[in-house]
Each structure stands twice: as structure tokens, then as C-alpha cells.
Amino acid sequence: MSDSWDQEILDRVACFAFDNMYLFRVYGMTLPTFVTVFLIVITRHIFSMLNRFKHMSTRTKEKHRILTRSLIIQALLPVLIVIIPFCGMMGFTLFIPPTYYETIS
């Protein structure tokens, strides 16, 4: 930050210190992994349970498969819209040199 700013204000804007963003980077890089693994495990479990039920009619099984696929799509939308851009932003901060923000006034 610029030296013309009051020291009291500079002390309160510690959230802009990108050295402190380590935790956000860790969250941004591990969260998509956990979400992906969770979705894969749940999907496999649902389809294996559907295959185990022999007393269901083929039409009911097909309806369950269609509903499961739509549920998967609904679960992937937040990943595509929120988590992937968040990871991109956090990954972008890894490549910015720390001196870059000192030159901005």
C-alpha cells in the first residue's frame, strides 16, 4: 500500500496481505478434490444399489437412473460455477510476486 496512507488504516487492512492467503489457497486447491471424490463415490454407490434391486421393474430402474443423472448434474453446477473459478483465482495468486502489490499506489 502507499506510504501516504495513515498507519492506523494500514494496520487494519491486513486482509490484503497476500502472504496471509495460504489457508485460502489450501482450501481452494483441496475442496474441488474432496467434492469430486464425494460425487464419484455417491454416484457409484447409487448405481450399485440400483443394480442390486432385482424386484424393480425395468421402467422404474430407468426412471431412477434418469433422476440420478439429473441429481449429478445439479451437484456439479455449483462446482462449475463457484469452486473452479475460486480455484483459478487462488491459483493465480501463486504466480503473482509479492512485490507486485507494493508498487500499486
CYANA upper distance limits for C-alpha pairs under 8 A (distance plus 0.5 A):
  1 MET  CA      5 TRP  CA      8.08
  1 MET  CA     10 LEU  CA      8.10
  1 MET  CA    101 TYR  CA      7.59
  1 MET  CA    102 GLU  CA      6.25
  1 MET  CA    103 THR  CA      8.24
  1 MET  CA    104 ILE  CA      7.10
  1 MET  CA    105 SER  CA      6.53
  2 SER  CA    102 GLU  CA      8.02
  2 SER  CA    104 ILE  CA      7.73
  2 SER  CA    105 SER  CA      5.37
  5 TRP  CA      9 ILE  CA      7.38
  5 TRP  CA     10 LEU  CA      7.26
  6 ASP  CA     10 LEU  CA      6.91
  7 GLN  CA     11 ASP  CA      6.67
  8 GLU  CA     12 ARG  CA      7.08
  9 ILE  CA     13 VAL  CA      6.98
 10 LEU  CA     14 ALA  CA      7.70
 13 VAL  CA     17 ALA  CA      8.26
 15 CYS  CA     20 ASN  CA      7.93
 17 ALA  CA     21 MET  CA      7.97
 18 PHE  CA     93 THR  CA      8.37
 18 PHE  CA     98 PRO  CA      7.87
 19 ASP  CA     98 PRO  CA      8.20
 21 MET  CA     25 ARG  CA      6.77
 22 TYR  CA     26 VAL  CA      6.80
 23 LEU  CA     27 TYR  CA      6.74
 24 PHE  CA     28 GLY  CA      6.42
 24 PHE  CA     90 MET  CA      7.69
 25 ARG  CA     29 MET  CA      6.63
 25 ARG  CA     87 CYS  CA      8.28
 25 ARG  CA     90 MET  CA      5.92
 25 ARG  CA     91 GLY  CA      7.60
 26 VAL  CA     30 THR  CA      6.57
 27 TYR  CA     31 LEU  CA      6.10
 28 GLY  CA     32 PRO  CA      7.78
 28 GLY  CA     83 ILE  CA      7.99
 28 GLY  CA     86 PHE  CA      6.93
 28 GLY  CA     87 CYS  CA      5.30
 28 GLY  CA     90 MET  CA      6.80
 29 MET  CA     33 THR  CA      7.85
 29 MET  CA     87 CYS  CA      6.54
 29 MET  CA     90 MET  CA      8.48
 29 MET  CA     91 GLY  CA      8.44
 30 THR  CA     34 PHE  CA      6.93
 31 LEU  CA     35 VAL  CA      6.66
 31 LEU  CA     83 ILE  CA      8.26
 32 PRO  CA     36 THR  CA      6.48
 32 PRO  CA     79 VAL  CA      7.81
 32 PRO  CA     83 ILE  CA      7.04
 32 PRO  CA     84 ILE  CA      7.84
 33 THR  CA     37 VAL  CA      6.68
 34 PHE  CA     38 PHE  CA      6.48
 35 VAL  CA     39 LEU  CA      6.64
 35 VAL  CA     79 VAL  CA      8.39
 36 THR  CA     40 ILE  CA      6.70
 37 VAL  CA     41 VAL  CA      6.62
 38 PHE  CA     42 ILE  CA      6.59
 39 LEU  CA     43 THR  CA      6.47
 39 LEU  CA     72 ILE  CA      8.03
 39 LEU  CA     75 ALA  CA      8.30
 40 ILE  CA     44 ARG  CA      6.64
 41 VAL  CA     45 HIS  CA      6.61
 42 ILE  CA     46 ILE  CA      6.64
 43 THR  CA     47 PHE  CA      6.73
 43 THR  CA     68 THR  CA      8.35
 43 THR  CA     72 ILE  CA      8.06
 44 ARG  CA     48 SER  CA      6.50
 45 HIS  CA     49 MET  CA      6.64
 46 ILE  CA     50 LEU  CA      6.74
 46 ILE  CA     68 THR  CA      8.29
 47 PHE  CA     51 ASN  CA      6.75
 47 PHE  CA     65 ARG  CA      8.14
 48 SER  CA     52 ARG  CA      6.81
 49 MET  CA     53 PHE  CA      7.14
 50 LEU  CA     61 LYS  CA      7.33
 50 LEU  CA     64 HIS  CA      8.29
 56 MET  CA     60 THR  CA      6.74
 56 MET  CA     61 LYS  CA      6.96
 57 SER  CA     61 LYS  CA      6.79
 58 THR  CA     62 GLU  CA      6.59
 59 ARG  CA     63 LYS  CA      6.74
 60 THR  CA     64 HIS  CA      6.69
 61 LYS  CA     65 ARG  CA      6.72
 62 GLU  CA     66 ILE  CA      6.73
 63 LYS  CA     67 LEU  CA      6.65
 64 HIS  CA     68 THR  CA      6.48
 65 ARG  CA     69 ARG  CA      6.64
 66 ILE  CA     70 SER  CA      6.80
 67 LEU  CA     71 LEU  CA      6.63
 68 THR  CA     72 ILE  CA      6.71
 69 ARG  CA     73 ILE  CA      6.81
 70 SER  CA     74 GLN  CA      6.70
 71 LEU  CA     75 ALA  CA      6.68
 72 ILE  CA     76 LEU  CA      6.66
 73 ILE  CA     77 LEU  CA      6.80
 74 GLN  CA     78 PRO  CA      8.19
 75 ALA  CA     79 VAL  CA      7.83
 76 LEU  CA     80 LEU  CA      6.74
 77 LEU  CA     81 ILE  CA      6.49
 78 PRO  CA     82 VAL  CA      5.93
 78 PRO  CA     83 ILE  CA      7.34
 79 VAL  CA     83 ILE  CA      5.36
 79 VAL  CA     84 ILE  CA      6.66
 80 LEU  CA     84 ILE  CA      6.11
 80 LEU  CA     85 PRO  CA      8.12
 81 ILE  CA     85 PRO  CA      7.38
 82 VAL  CA     86 PHE  CA      6.68
 83 ILE  CA     87 CYS  CA      6.63
 84 ILE  CA     88 GLY  CA      6.69
 85 PRO  CA     89 MET  CA      6.72
 86 PHE  CA     90 MET  CA      6.72
 87 CYS  CA     91 GLY  CA      6.35
 88 GLY  CA     92 PHE  CA      6.50
 89 MET  CA     93 THR  CA      7.05
 90 MET  CA     94 LEU  CA      7.45
 91 GLY  CA     95 PHE  CA      7.85
 92 PHE  CA     96 ILE  CA      7.45
 96 ILE  CA    100 TYR  CA      7.33
 98 PRO  CA    102 GLU  CA      8.03
 99 THR  CA    103 THR  CA      7.24
100 TYR  CA    104 ILE  CA      7.65
